[in-house]
Amino acid sequence: MKKISLIVPVYRVEKYITACLESICEQLPEPSIEIIVVNDGTPDQSMQMVKRFLARQNIAVAQQFICIDQENLGLSGARNTGLEQAQGEYIAFLDSDDILKSNYFKTLLNILAKQSPDLIQFCAERIDDVGQTSVFLKPMPQEGYLTLNEPQRLEIFNRSAWFSWLRIYKKQLFDGIRFPVRKNYEDAYTTPFLFLKAQSIYITNQVLLQYRINLQGITATKSKKNIDDLGGGALCYLQHIKKYPILTPTLVSISQSYIYDSLNVEGFKTAYERCNNLNLKAYHLDEHLILNRGNRLFFKFGIWFLLLDKILRKLGIQK
């Protein structure tokens, strides 16, 4: 059995796919690793570039790759396909415009040689198209092996950093859980529920991945579909909030992003209607679970807090 299955969806990434593959292959061969590349019906030459790249690698490296072709189902559908194929004890994700750091596999395998947590979470950094890097997210306050008790979950759920590629997962956590097909922000629909099942986590503040600032990426454009899908994430949490009150801070966080995007793109009237339809106050949420000050203000004052924030930003009073 493989130790780690790395799932790499491919769709319209001609500009980035070679750098992505190079960052993987420089760490191979490693017999405990498998790489699953899922061609999500890309209409460009991205998959041909993958095949030409692998043809230039030595046999030991090339044999660690599994390439799958499918009709376009979106990032979520491609990840689901990879999950069905994966033979690894742990699942990892890499978007094909992102890059692994050179110590990615070595660091994770060293941890797994000593521990068997349900999750391993690490740090990432931003990278732009000219190679400049910057900090992405604050490090966690604790490192090492931790039991996921309520204080730990509260810290994590208040961060709402649900990026699938920010950690690796025991495959069994995905039993009964899949990414919602053709939904953007699919991580937000999925990762919190993996954390609800997990009992332990290993946290390292080492930077193991570079997250691409891609202005043509799926969620960079604030389209109506993106706004609808973000709101759908909030509705998903509301369906489970009675059973899992710990979802409260991430519900408020995603709701705030949802209404703020609507306010900026669709205008006040539509955003106001969306906020009223969401009506978080009707669910009698436990405000004490919300640690972030901005999220608390949004929960108390709704769109009026966001409108004031927007005005202050325009005046240069608030950044």
JOQUIWO-V314007 format. One record per pair of residues at least 12 apart in sequence whose C-alpha atoms are under 7 Angstrom apart, sorted by the first residue. I is the first residue (numbers start at 1). J is the second residue. If there is no record, write none. Layout:
I_J + I_J
This chain:
1_87 + 1_88 + 2_32 + 2_33 + 2_34 + 2_87 + 2_88 + 2_89 + 3_32 + 3_33 + 3_88 + 3_89 + 3_90 + 4_32 + 4_33 + 4_34 + 4_88 + 4_89 + 4_90 + 4_91 + 4_92 + 5_33 + 5_34 + 5_35 + 5_36 + 5_86 + 5_87 + 5_88 + 5_90 + 5_91 + 5_92 + 6_34 + 6_35 + 6_36 + 6_91 + 6_92 + 6_93 + 6_94 + 7_35 + 7_36 + 7_37 + 7_79 + 7_82 + 7_92 + 7_93 + 7_94 + 8_36 + 8_37 + 8_38 + 8_93 + 8_94 + 8_95 + 8_96 + 9_37 + 9_38 + 9_39 + 9_40 + 9_75 + 9_78 + 9_79 + 9_95 + 9_96 + 10_37 + 10_38 + 10_39 + 10_40 + 10_42 + 10_96 + 11_39 + 11_40 + 11_41 + 11_42 + 11_46 + 12_42 + 12_44 + 12_46 + 13_46 + 13_96 + 13_97 + 14_45 + 14_46 + 16_96 + 16_97 + 17_46 + 17_96 + 17_97 + 19_99 + 20_96 + 20_97 + 20_98 + 20_99 + 23_99 + 23_100 + 23_101 + 23_102 + 24_100 + 25_61 + 27_102 + 28_61 + 29_60 + 29_61 + 34_64 + 34_65 + 35_64 + 35_65 + 35_66 + 36_65 + 36_66 + 36_67 + 36_82 + 37_66 + 37_67 + 37_68 + 38_67 + 38_68 + 38_69 + 38_78 + 38_82 + 39_68 + 39_69 + 39_70 + 40_69 + 40_70 + 40_71 + 40_72 + 40_73 + 40_74 + 40_78 + 41_69 + 41_70 + 41_71 + 41_72 + 73_181 + 73_182 + 74_181 + 74_182 + 76_179 + 76_180 + 76_181 + 76_182 + 76_183 + 76_186 + 77_179 + 77_181 + 77_182 + 80_178 + 80_179 + 89_170 + 89_171 + 90_168 + 90_169 + 90_170 + 90_171 + 91_168 + 91_169 + 91_170 + 91_171 + 92_165 + 92_167 + 92_168 + 92_169 + 93_164 + 93_165 + 94_165 + 97_212 + 98_210 + 98_211 + 98_212 + 99_209 + 99_210 + 99_211 + 100_208 + 100_209 + 100_210 + 101_208 + 101_209 + 101_210 + 103_208 + 104_208 + 117_200 + 117_201 + 117_202 + 118_169 + 118_170 + 118_198 + 118_199 + 118_200 + 118_201 + 119_167 + 119_168 + 119_169 + 119_170 + 119_200 + 119_201 + 119_202 + 120_167 + 120_168 + 120_169 + 120_201 + 120_202 + 120_203 + 121_166 + 121_167 + 121_168 + 121_202 + 121_203 + 121_204 + 122_166 + 122_167 + 122_203 + 122_204 + 122_205 + 122_206 + 122_207 + 122_208 + 123_139 + 123_166 + 123_205 + 123_206 + 123_207 + 123_208 + 124_136 + 124_207 + 124_208 + 124_209 + 124_210 + 124_211 + 125_207 + 125_209 + 125_210 + 125_211 + 126_210 + 126_211 + 126_212 + 126_213 + 127_210 + 127_211 + 127_212 + 127_213 + 128_212 + 128_213 + 139_205 + 140_205 + 143_203 + 143_204 + 143_205 + 144_202 + 144_203 + 144_204 + 145_201 + 145_202 + 145_203 + 146_200 + 146_201 + 146_202 + 147_199 + 147_200 + 147_201 + 148_199 + 148_200 + 148_201 + 154_246 + 157_247 + 157_249 + 157_250 + 158_249 + 158_250 + 158_290 + 158_291 + 158_292 + 160_250 + 162_187 + 162_188 + 162_191 + 162_192 + 163_187 + 164_187 + 164_191 + 173_194 + 173_197 + 173_198 + 178_190 + 183_229 + 184_226 + 184_229 + 185_229 + 185_230 + 188_233 + 189_233 + 189_236 + 222_261 + 227_258 + 227_261 + 227_262 + 230_258 + 231_255 + 231_258 + 234_251 + 234_254 + 234_255 + 237_251 + 248_285 + 248_289 + 249_289 + 249_290 + 252_295 + 252_299 + 253_295 + 256_298 + 259_271 + 259_274 + 259_275 + 260_306 + 272_303 + 275_303
